[in-house]
């Protein structure tokens, strides 16, 4: 991949694909993965299957929001311009909507229905967040030691104020020397 | 039930607020760069515990809103927090802080990995490091859920029902593999409806006692 490749038609196409999908991403951009794969890899051959999968893996492990897998997909499809076009496409519609709705809601904060929504969604939100954690957790039969590491981290995060970055460094080192 | 209006004006609580747009940008850049495998865990730590810009309850409520709306949860969350302190400029600054530095770093990594891809030994080590970080990231998210669950003991629905509902949402997504939208619309609308009825009942009871409600 040459970072500075010049392909405005690919950039425009990426921008339009992500623009169209932005408002479908309820629960995070990661829910778009199956549809994105069909559009960009199968239909348009913008990037290879391997590049697509490694975009997601790299974004999971690297710092920052997982959304950045979109920037990587854009990168593998059309270099730097592709990654900027893809990010703008995915961000503009959902950002506009989120800001409009959240302002509407906070202006009506004293309404009983708004209070009921805010309080009522709490258990569901916690359950879904737990599901995300479970989804990322290493499988017991393949990587029992990695799962043990996850469990230890749960306890440290819950019960202590240890800076989280240390845990990440420890995980990286243990993984790098092949202990987990 | 805690009074939401007081928490917002922040005069009557011990919450702090960012001094400037620049402080907001720096805070979001720092938390994004520490968020390996997702930003929620570190955002809760930084915003609620270290900087005290939000109470844990504010955080869960904003997250609920961010989750229902389309778009990446963390980006929606950044927008709402930035907007709360500095209006639309704050929203854009917080979002930019969340994205700019990690995106630059990640593209640089992708480029370097592309250059190093023919050195298979390096690839093995990188794979191991990524695996270790992924295991830590999973643990961080679960640990954060346990922390955020603390305000549940004051919840209108009562904590045992809240735990049951959270477990149900977990089971629906993990074992039944329902699409997220069904869980949010199906289970979410039921819990909101139940909460609404209880809140109305409580408001009426308070009204009868003597209208001393805040």
Interface residues (C-beta under 8 A of the other chain):
Chain A: X1 X3 X22 X23 X24 X25 X26 X27 X28 X29 X31 X57 X58 X59 X60 X61 X62 X63 X64 X65 X66 X67 X68 X71 X72 X75 X76 X80 X83 X87 X90 X91 X93 X94 X95 X97 X98 X99 X101 X102 X103 X105 X106 X109 X110 X112 X113 X115 X116 X117 X118 X119 X120 X121 X122 X123 X124 X125 X126 X127 X128 X129 X130 X131 X132 X133 X134 X135 X136 X137 X138 X143 X146 X147 X149 X150 X151 X152 X153 X154 X155 X156 X157 X158 X161 X164 X165 X167 X168 X170 X171 X172 X173 X174 X175 X176 X177 X178 X180
Chain B: X1 X4 X5 X8 X32 X33 X34 X35 X36 X37 X38 X39 X40 X41 X42 X45 X49 X60 X61 X63 X64 X65 X66 X67 X68 X69 X70 X71 X72 X73 X74 X75 X76 X79 X80 X83 X84 X88 X91 X95 X98 X99 X101 X102 X103 X105 X106 X107 X109 X110 X111 X113 X114 X125 X128 X129 X130 X131 X132 X133 X134 X135 X136 X137 X138 X139 X140 X141 X142 X143 X144 X145 X146 X147 X148 X149 X151 X152 X155 X156 X157 X161 X162 X163 X165 X166 X167 X168 X169 X170 X173 X174 X179 X180 X181 X183 X184 X187 X188 X191 X192 X193 X194 X195 X196 X199 X200 X203
